[in-house]
């Protein structure tokens, strides 16, 4: 270094110049400093090279550690994520990516507001801030909805704060378990516990809870609460004749119609079978209840599409109001039920408000239900017979057997009151067998006394028709024992029973025909598709309902309808029986229209067997003279 400096100095100063001792000392000092500096530089370079290697090693190790950490995180079956203090995602595993249905590139540095529903994001943000500010871990359950599909995932997440080297909270860790299966099971159990599985409406227990709540509210507010109990009329016939699928469809559609007819604040429930309940809270004007009831009746009276068939169904509604008709759910329900039964007994397709008198009727009904199973064995039943006369000859060819119940406490019970109860309880089978046997006995007696063509008509309930498959052979065996042919009886079935002609129905009728039993279609004109029945089924007699006969003398429309029915029946080879003849004028018009047979109070009321036998002998088997014909 010193030699180089001397050469540079000589170059600039000239060779003739002589280096003085001072200059040479200075050069020596510079050389010394240079040597020391060079050594320091080399030491520094060496140190830096070591540091670079350590850094490289550290970075490599960090990369290895990160990969290891990421691998560990990704094999964890549960959700794991890290957030900074501002809520930005720092890291997460693949399970969380799958839950959110977003790749890592769309999550790193993002907040919940960027990737979740804003309401959910706000809730999570507030929770995270609470965790980080308090330094206390929190657990929450949260549903996550994926963007690409409707699939939901429910996570139970533990939010835990984590700390920096200075001991300050710098973010949080989230660890979550997928509890979707458990939550769905809980939802299903809750649904099953509170809602009807068929209609989706509230069930009885859920409805009772709501009723209790609304009663408490009404007690504080001084307002009324109305309870409407809706029962479908003749639902069992639809269910039995068309099948359970049709019955389920009817219930589902009925529930939908009822729900659409009330306010959102009202409650609708299916209590069981074909019974629905409606809760109308906050009633200020009682007139509103009647408006709702009438709307419901109109809605449910519209035809229902059940599979490929259209059917009409009506409903009976009972109304009870808190606090007038009951101070607790059980009493209020009973009051509405009593009102509903009254609506059914007075014609169906209507609504009725509860009255104290209905309570007595309900008590009576419960007693009848209690006594019905033993009604045959107790000897309380008896059969009355109403003559059916030829309108041409006046001769009594037939009689209709009509069962009566003489109750020890309530006296004579109308069939309109106890037959529906018997159908509900199954007692109709024993009652029907009793009536048939009594009818067969009197028929045998009449034929033995010279009335060779005498025939008794026996009403057959839908429950009997679809019940015991051995019923008809058993009846025929009884007739055989008495020496009677099959045509000694006629089975009366209603139009309503044949609303849907199924193959099984036709086979049952064919079975009767094969035994010689005559078939009579009762209440003709009150059904929905009478002509189609007559076309498809082998019917012997057509009975014109008394509702068409009642006003024959004053209503030209009824007169025209009766005449048309008679002509049509004769064209089809059927005999016609007119029911409910009470006046000579009605009789005269029916005779002129060509009606074959008639029955009614003009001839005789239904009387017990002994009186009927006396009547037949006294009249020589003919109705009384002086009725406009011989």
C-alpha positions, 0 to 999 in steps of 0.5 A: 500500500505504501509503495502505491502511494509513493508512485502516485505522489511522484506522479503528481509532484514530479520525480525531481521532488524528494520525499521528506521524512514527514511525508514518509511518516505520513505514508506509513501511518496511512498504510497502517490505517489501511491495513487495519481497515482492510482487516476490519472489512474482511472480518465484517464480510466474514460476519455478514456471510455467516449472518446470511447463512443463518438467515437463510437457514432460519428462513428455510426452517421457518418455511419448513415450520410453516408447512408443518403447521399448515399440515397439522392444521389441515389434518385437524377435522375441526374448524381452526382460524386466526384473526388479527386485532382488526378482525382480518383473517391471518390463517385458517385450515381447509375445513374452514375454507370448505365451510365458507366455500372460499379459497385461501386467496379470498380469505387472507386479509379479509374480515367477516364482513367481506365473506359472510352475511352482514348480520352474521358478520356483525354478530361475530365482530361484536363477539370477537371484540368482546373476547379481545377486550375482556381477554375471556374466551367465549363459545357460540353456535352459528349457522353458516350458509354456503353461497353455491347451495342451500346446504347449511352448516352449524358450528360450535366455535370457541373464540380465544384471545392470543397475546404478543410478546408484550403481553397485549392481546393481538388477535384471537383463535377460533376453534369450531366443531361441526354440530350440524347433525345434532342441530338438525336432529334437534330441529326435527325433534322440535318439529315433531314435538310441536308441529303436525307432520302431515300439514305442517301446522301446530299440533295439539300441545303447541296450540295449547301452549299458545292458547295459554299465552293468549289467555294470559295476555287477554286477561291483562288487556281485557280483550277477548280470545276466540277459539274456532274448532273446525271438523270436516264433514264426512271425512271418513267416507273420503278416506275409506272410499278413495284411500288414505292418500286422498284423505291425506291430500284433503287434510293438507289442502284443508289446512292450507285453505284455513291458514290462508283465511285468517290473519298472520297473528292468528294460530292454526293447528291440526288437533288430530284426524280431521279436526283443526283449531283456530285461535283469534287473539285480540278480539275487539268486536265479536262480529269479526268471529262470525266473518271468519267462520263464514269465510272458512265455510265458504273456502272449505265448501269449494271442490278439492282436487284429490288426485285425478278426482274432484270432491266436495267436502263441507265443514262444521265449526264450533266457536267458544270465546274467552273468558265467557265460555271458559277460563282455561284451555281445557274448558274452552276447547270442550265448549268449542267442541260442544258447539261444533257437534251442535253444528253437525247435528243441525245440518252440517256446513255451518258454524255455531256459538257455544251456549250453556244449553250445549253443555247439557247436550254434550253431557248427554252425548258422552253418556250415549257414547258410554252406553252404545257398546251394550245397547243391543244386549241391554234390550233398549233397541227396537225396530219400527216399520213404515209402509211403502205403498204402490201408488198404482194399486194402493197395496203395501208391498214393502216397508222400511225398517227404522231402528229406535233407541229407548234410553232408560234416562233420556227416553227415545233417542233419534237415529240422527243422534245415535247412528253417527255415534255408533258409526264412530265407535263401531257399534253400528255393526252389532246394531245393523245385524240386530236390525237385519234379523228383526227385519227378516223375522217380520218379513217371514211373518208377512209372507207366511200370512199371504203377503208373498211379495212383501219386502223390507228395506234395511239401511246400510251404513257406510261403516257396515258396507266397508266393514266385515267382508263376511257380512252379506254371506252371514245375512244370506245364511240367516235368510236361508234359515228362515226360508226366505230368498234374497229379494225378501230384503232390499239394502238401502245405500245413500248417494253420499256413500257412493261419492267415489265408485271404486272397484271394491265398492262395485264388487260388494254391490255385485255380491249382493246382486248375486245373492238376489238382494235388491239395491235401493239408492236413498236420498237421490238428488242430494249427492254430487254425481247421481247420474254417473252412479246410475250408469255404473251401478246395478240399482233396482230402486231410486228413492226421491229425497223428501226435500223434493217432495215437500214443496211439490204443490207450490214449487214448479221447480221441484215438480219439474225435478221430480218428473224428470227423475221419474222419467229418467229412472224408468228409462234406465229400468228402475222403480221409483219410491217417493219419500215424505208424502204428507198431503193428498196433493203431493200424492196426486202429483206423484201419481200423475208423474208415474211414480211407482211407490210412496211412503210418508205420514199420509199413509202411516208413521213408522210404528213398532213391529206389533202395531205394523202387523196389526195395521197390515191385517186391519187394512188388508195390506192396503193404504186407506181409501180416500186418497185420490185413488183406489 
